[in-house]
Amino acid sequence: MRFLDAREVEGDARSLMNLHNNKAGRKIVKALLQTECKCHGVSGSCTVRTCWRTLPSFRQIGDALMKKYYRARPVIAITPPPPPTMQSLDTLHSTSAEIVPILGNDAKTQGKPNDVGKTRHDRQPPKKATKPRRPHLVLKRTKSSGGSSVGQKRIPKRSDLVFLQPSPNYCEPDLAQGSLGTQGRYCNRTSKGTDGCDLMCCGRGYNTHQFTRTWQCRCKFHWCCRVHCETCTERTEEYTCK
C-alpha cells in the first residue's frame, strides 16, 4: 500500500495530510489482521499446524475507517523557524566596545595583528548553510477543545485521520461549492441507507405525495400480428425532503 505515498511530495499541507492518512489506514489494516491455521496429520490429527496472517474483510476495514472518519482531527501545517546562527548571536552581544587589534612584537608577527584583537565571529570557522526545515502537521485549536491556536503545538496521533478544511454542508444549497442541497430530493422512507429520508433530509423531515400510477400490464401476443395489453393502476406514495 505504500505505493500510494510515491505520488505525494512533502512540500505542501495537502500532501502531508494524505501521507498521514495513508499511514493511519495501514495501521488500521495491520491492527485488524487475523491469524488462520490449518492442521496436517494422519486421520485428522494435528501433528503439524501451519498458520498465516490474513487480511480482514472489506466490511471490517470500512467500518473501522468510518469510525475514524467521524473522529477525524483538524490540523494545520506549520514550518518551524530556523535555529539561531552564530552570526545572529554575535549581533545580539555586540554591545561591547570595539576591540582594537594589537600588533605583534616578535619577528614572526611584527606588523600583523594578533588573535587577541579578533572578535569571536572572526575566530569562528565558517558554518555550512542550514537546510530549510520541513513543514509538519499540528492539531488545530477549536472552540470545543479550548484555547487558541497560539501556544504549545500538539502532534496528531499516527492512528487518527486528519483534515485541513471542514466538509461543506451539503444539506443546504451552496452554489460556490456546487451543492444544490437536498430540499425536494426523493427519498425512501423505509431505508436506513444513504437514500433514506432520515439521512437524505438532514433531519428536516419529508413530504408525502399520493398519486395514481398507470402502466400497461398483462400483455399478450395475438396471431397475427398484434400485442394487446391491459391498463393497470395503483395508488402509491412518494416522499420528498422538506
ZAMARGU-4260 file (C-alpha; in steps of 0.2 Angstrom, whole numbers, plus 5000, padded with zeros to 4 digits):
<rodrens>
0) 5000/5000/5000 | 5015/5012/5001 | 5015/5014/4983 | 5001/5027/4987 | 5015/5038/4996
5) 5025/5039/4980 | 5013/5051/4972 | 5015/5063/4987 | 5029/5076/4990 | 5031/5083/5007
10) 5030/5100/5001 | 5013/5107/5005 | 4999/5104/5018 | 4988/5093/5007 | 5002/5081/5003
15) 5006/5080/5022 | 4988/5076/5026 | 4987/5062/5013 | 5003/5054/5019 | 4997/5055/5037
20) 4980/5047/5032 | 4989/5034/5022 | 4999/5028/5036 | 4984/5029/5048 | 4975/5017/5036
25) 4989/5005/5035 | 4989/5005/5054 | 4971/5001/5055 | 4973/4986/5042 | 4988/4980/5052
30) 4978/4980/5068 | 4964/4970/5061 | 4975/4956/5054 | 4969/4939/5058 | 4978/4923/5061
35) 4972/4907/5052 | 4979/4890/5055 | 4977/4873/5046 | 4982/4856/5054 | 4991/4842/5045
40) 4992/4824/5050 | 4986/4806/5048 | 4967/4804/5051 | 4964/4822/5055 | 4977/4823/5069
45) 4985/4840/5071 | 5003/4834/5072 | 5009/4849/5062 | 5000/4865/5061 | 5003/4879/5048
50) 4997/4897/5052 | 4997/4913/5042 | 4991/4931/5043 | 4975/4935/5033 | 4968/4952/5029
55) 4951/4956/5036 | 4935/4958/5026 | 4932/4975/5017 | 4917/4977/5028 | 4928/4976/5044
60) 4940/4989/5036 | 4926/5000/5030 | 4918/5000/5047 | 4934/5004/5056 | 4938/5018/5044
65) 4921/5025/5046 | 4923/5027/5065 | 4940/5035/5062 | 4932/5047/5050 | 4919/5053/5062
70) 4933/5056/5075 | 4945/5065/5062 | 4955/5079/5069 | 4958/5096/5061 | 4976/5101/5058
75) 4986/5114/5051 | 5004/5114/5043 | 5017/5124/5051 | 5036/5127/5047 | 5047/5128/5062
80) 5058/5144/5062 | 5077/5141/5058 | 5089/5139/5073 | 5099/5154/5078 | 5116/5156/5069
85) 5132/5161/5077 | 5131/5177/5067 | 5114/5182/5075 | 5121/5178/5092 | 5136/5189/5089
90) 5124/5203/5084 | 5115/5202/5100 | 5131/5203/5110 | 5139/5217/5100 | 5135/5230/5113
95) 5153/5229/5120 | 5166/5242/5114 | 5176/5238/5098 | 5192/5229/5101 | 5207/5237/5093
100) 5220/5225/5085 | 5237/5224/5094 | 5252/5222/5083 | 5264/5208/5087 | 5282/5212/5094
105) 5291/5196/5089 | 5299/5194/5072 | 5286/5182/5065 | 5271/5193/5070 | 5279/5210/5068
110) 5267/5222/5059 | 5252/5209/5060 | 5238/5209/5071 | 5237/5195/5085 | 5221/5184/5088
115) 5219/5195/5104 | 5212/5208/5093 | 5200/5197/5084 | 5181/5196/5088 | 5173/5179/5092
120) 5165/5179/5075 | 5182/5182/5066 | 5189/5167/5075 | 5174/5156/5071 | 5176/5144/5057
125) 5163/5146/5043 | 5147/5137/5045 | 5138/5127/5032 | 5122/5134/5027 | 5107/5126/5037
130) 5094/5116/5027 | 5077/5123/5027 | 5066/5114/5039 | 5051/5104/5033 | 5033/5108/5037
135) 5024/5097/5048 | 5006/5095/5054 | 5000/5100/5071 | 4982/5099/5079 | 4972/5115/5076
140) 4964/5123/5091 | 4945/5123/5091 | 4932/5131/5102 | 4927/5113/5108 | 4945/5109/5113
145) 4948/5125/5121 | 4962/5138/5120 | 4969/5146/5104 | 4980/5141/5090 | 4994/5150/5098
150) 5004/5141/5111 | 5010/5123/5113 | 5008/5113/5097 | 5002/5096/5098 | 5006/5082/5086
155) 4991/5072/5080 | 4991/5053/5084 | 4998/5042/5070 | 4982/5032/5071 | 4970/5046/5069
160) 4963/5053/5052 | 4966/5072/5050 | 4959/5085/5038 | 4963/5103/5034 | 4946/5110/5030
165) 4929/5105/5036 | 4917/5097/5024 | 4904/5108/5015 | 4887/5107/5022 | 4878/5098/5008
170) 4861/5098/5016 | 4859/5117/5012 | 4862/5124/4994 | 4879/5132/4992 | 4882/5137/4974
175) 4900/5142/4977 | 4904/5124/4982 | 4892/5117/4968 | 4880/5110/4981 | 4861/5111/4977
180) 4856/5105/4994 | 4843/5091/4997 | 4827/5100/4998 | 4815/5092/4986 | 4825/5076/4984
185) 4816/5060/4983 | 4820/5048/4997 | 4815/5031/5003 | 4805/5031/5020 | 4809/5013/5025
190) 4828/5013/5020 | 4842/5016/5033 | 4855/5019/5020 | 4860/5035/5011 | 4844/5036/5001
195) 4833/5035/5017 | 4823/5050/5022 | 4831/5052/5039 | 4848/5054/5032 | 4844/5062/5015
200) 4833/5076/5023 | 4846/5080/5036 | 4833/5079/5050 | 4821/5092/5042 | 4808/5079/5038
205) 4799/5074/5022 | 4783/5077/5012 | 4772/5063/5007 | 4764/5064/4990 | 4750/5052/4985
210) 4746/5049/4966 | 4739/5036/4955 | 4752/5027/4944 | 4746/5019/4927 | 4755/5007/4916
215) 4752/4993/4903 | 4751/4976/4910 | 4747/4958/4906 | 4752/4960/4888 | 4748/4946/4876
220) 4753/4942/4858 | 4738/4938/4846 | 4741/4930/4829 | 4744/4939/4818 | 4751/4951/4822
225) 4747/4962/4837 | 4750/4964/4856 | 4736/4968/4867 | 4739/4975/4884 | 4728/4979/4899
230) 4729/4995/4909 | 4734/4993/4927 | 4733/5007/4940 | 4738/5008/4958 | 4738/5021/4972
235) 4756/5024/4978 | 4766/5037/4988 | 4782/5046/4985 | 4792/5056/4998 | 4802/5072/4995
240) 4813/5081/5008 | 4807/5097/5016
</rodrens>
